[in-house]
Amino acid sequence: MKRVILLPFFLVIFLSIFASGKNVLADHTCYASCGSPPSCSPGLSCIGGICKNASCTDRPDCSCKQPNCTALSGPATAVVGNSYTYSASYNNGYGTLDKAGMGIGTSCISYILPTVYPASPNTYSFNWKPTAAGTYTVFCDAWNDAIAECKGACNNGATNPYACAGPAPVSMTVNVVMPTPTPTPTPTPTPTPTPTPTPYPASVVSGNLQQQSVTAVCSSYPATGPGPTIALIPQYSTGVTTVCASNLAVGSYACTISYDNQNPLQPPPPLSQDFTLRTTASGYTTGQWETGNTCGGSSNNTRNVGVGQTYPSWHIFYLYTPWIKVLNSSFTTAGLGFSLPATVSRYDSDDPGHRYILDGSAVGIATNILTFNTTNQPVSANNWQVAPNYTANTIFSKSSFLSYVRSRKPYQTLNLLDKNLSQITQSGIYYYNASTTPLQVISAPSVNFVLIVDGEIDINQDFNRNASNDTPNASIAILADTISFNSAVAYAYGIFSAPNINTGRSTTGLKIKGNLISGTFAMDRFQSNNSYPSTFIVFYPNTYLGLLPYLSVDKYNWQQTQ
């Protein structure tokens, strides 16, 4: 027979729990760990492993009763004695708002402004008149009756009084300063009458009028023709007047400078100041004072003038540019500009001596691309000039003529030419390649010929002139890319055609008898007396007649017969 043993009921329960291996359930308080398994006191929830009030998870005391304020605004600087308004927005927050206010103080010693009670969610404004200077903290304050309070500053953070949840600003710093005292007006002194000053005496600047070449050769300014315009420009123009006049009969000028120091509405002119010379004259590039008041000195157009002083020897020197005269021909060139002098002189017996650029009986046409100043003088006796839109259809040039010669004319190629052109022994057309080394020439044989040069030819002595009757020895035409005349050359007789012509820098003139055809003309000749043309070009038809078989164009007319 089996024996049955009965255990007490509570022991059975105990053994069951022990055998399961599980903890006994228990509730956890506010902001404590939820435990495992999670378990929180009534009204709390396990949030992130911590027991919290789900309505205000940021409150460690799990109290959800305080209201809130936000958006505090008002001036950050105030003056003692003035009234200022500060505003904030109030809401229920975690509880119920029933009173709204604002605190102002230093180091949390607050002065509470009159509150609004009862209050409901809204924006409220409060006035404050500071009575002492210092740095203050202004903050909003909200109450839920006596249950809970939030303060923008001077709070306990997570316990009552709570920090207001905001958002910011819920407090601000205000700097209170003392008022600026009103300055005592400075009395206006009675002005002392200013005595009338003694008038300044005038200054006089004067001197001779001179003309000067680029080689510093000077002579008296012409006594006839238009005179120069002269002005003195003061450094300080207030109260200063200058009047200048020239006397061509004696070749001098004088400028009187007057000063007004009597006008009480403007400052008096200084007792000394700089004056700048401004002068122009027809036929001259510029006019200038020169260092040392001597011919050839450097330009010195600004000088100091004292009140009441006289400067009798400040001579003015007018620099002139060379000019060209063409006899019995037309004038067409680009990039060349010059002025006619007031008076002109005959170059030699071939020159009629008129003040024209184009002189003689067979006067031609000046094109519009010539830039010059004739001082209201016609360019020629008939003053013919082409219209502004003129364009030459055919221009005689080395390249075009060489192409024609190679196709239609017999010619001879020379591989060697000496400075006397002695290899040219009979009339005809000759070609020479000087593209690497310029051809140097001092004379020419007395036969009629056309010389075509690829490159440059330099003429270094008087060329092809019969001095006994001032005519060419022979009819010669030279066509090249560049023709340069040495500065020692005074006469070159023939037809000279090149895109680039260099006259050579010299103080003696250059006479061309025949014709000169150029694209760019480097005018470097200067006469010591600018009344003479620096370059005199005489059209000589006999040279063309002597070369007629070589310069003429053959035309053909044919028809087919059956």
Buried (B, 14 or more C-beta within 10 A) or exposed (E): EEEEEEEEEEEEEEEEEEEEEEEEEEEBEBBBEBBEEEBBEEEBBBBEEBBBBEBBBEBBBBBBBBBBBBBBBBBEEBBBEEEBEBBBBBBBBBBBBBBBBBBBBEEEEBEEBEBBEEBEBEEBEBEBEBEEBEEBBBBBBBBBBEBBBBBBBBBEEEEBBBBBBBEEBBBBEBEBEEEEEEEEEEEEEEEEEEEEEEEBEBBBBBBBBBBBBBEBBBBEBBBEBEBBEBBBBBBEEEBBEBEBEBEBEEBBBBBBBBBBBEEEEEEBBBEEBEBEBEBEBBBBBBBBBBEEBEBBBEBBBEBEBEBEBEBEEBBBBBBBBBBBBBBBBBBBBEEBEBBBBBEBEBBEEBBBEBBBBBBBEEBBBBBEEBEBBBBEBBBBBEBBBBEEEEEEEEEEBBEEBBEEBEEEBEBEEBEEBEEEBEBBEEBBBBBBBBEEEBBBBBBBBEBBBBBBBBBBBBBBBBBBBEEEEBBBBBBBBBBBBBBBBBBEBBBBBBBBBBBBBBBBEBBBBBBBBBBBBBBBBBBBBBBBEBBBBBBBBBBBEEBBEBBEEBBEEEEEEEEEEE
